Amino acid sequence: MGETGNQNVFVMKTLEFHRDEKKDRITVACADGEISVYSHCGYCRHCKGVVVGRRTVETPQIKAGADLRRGTSGDDTLMNAAMMFNTLVRDGSAIACDDDANEGFRRRY
């Protein structure tokens, strides 16, 4: 983590996707080993976004979880967030991960 002027700059790991077209599976090299993006990253508290093109898009699960904790949305919000995450992964190339301590998967909910 560095500081430039009045802005804090946060450096995260970028975990590149490994696509297996035959098995229709996308994995990344996590501290826990090679894991599925669909079944792990979207539900991990270290996952902060998906790299799509030159942008990093925040994972929809972050906002959905915050809305659920405030009581401003229902359970269907989590399902919609998961479907949007899958769409981002389909179009993306990597996961933005803040696991600098190499803890591995940590449950988001």
Phi, psi and omega in degrees: 000129180235175180226132177230114181061233180263358182259137171273137178249120181256127180258127180239160173287146172246115181261107182293142178287141170246107185267130174245096185295328181295319181265000183052054186225143175235127181235165173225158178271099180263171176298335178277357183115198180281115185236156178285132178294318184295319186264350181239303188302317181297339183250014182255137181291344179279341182285117182252343180179175177240132178278116179237112185066234179260002182253154170251118182262127180300141180293136181298337181294334180297309180291320180298318178296319179295318179295321178294318180296327178280347181079022182261007178207168181258183182296332181296340177298321178294321179294316178297321178296320179295320179293322178293321176301316179299323178293317178298319179296318179303320183269349187266183182228347183196166175252137172269117188237132180259023181278069181288339180270003181055046177282333184086197186300130174227123184303130180282320184251000000 
